Amino acid sequence: MNATSDQACETSFERAIFVAAPVEILWTSLTDPLRMAQWMGDDAMPVFVHHEERVGSSIVVRGRQHVPFESRGRILAWTPTRRFTWTHLSTLSNLPDEPANYTTLDFALAVAGDGSTLEFTMAGFPTLIIRKHLVLYWDATLGVLRRHAEAHA
């Protein structure tokens, strides 16, 4: 069975959360590489994040999750305090570096009263297993990101 075609899963995953922090603080937590490393990883699984703040630049997340990994992609949208979108492919997937194997992660921010809303959408899952893993990770990690931003408010 070919994992990239027989198990392909095109459905998207969406979540919206309220963050009790100004949109500028949420944006910094979401996009600053040092802060990203804090909420993406933890003491047991530290990560390193590198990117340039512009559309078209690469984004790299390196770490260790039982084995070393590297996730790579490109920034598709960079609109300060409004939208941050990038593509993602992890070496843990063992998939070739081809456009069809990348998942798109989209973060849309908006002012909401005394805080912010974050609308998160993922799309383009090359396999069902990758979709399940990314949904599990991001469903929990959005809460970690919220707490990170609120702690810096």
Order of alpha helices (4+ residues) and beta strands (2+ residues): alpha-beta-alpha-alpha-beta-beta-beta-beta-beta-beta-alpha
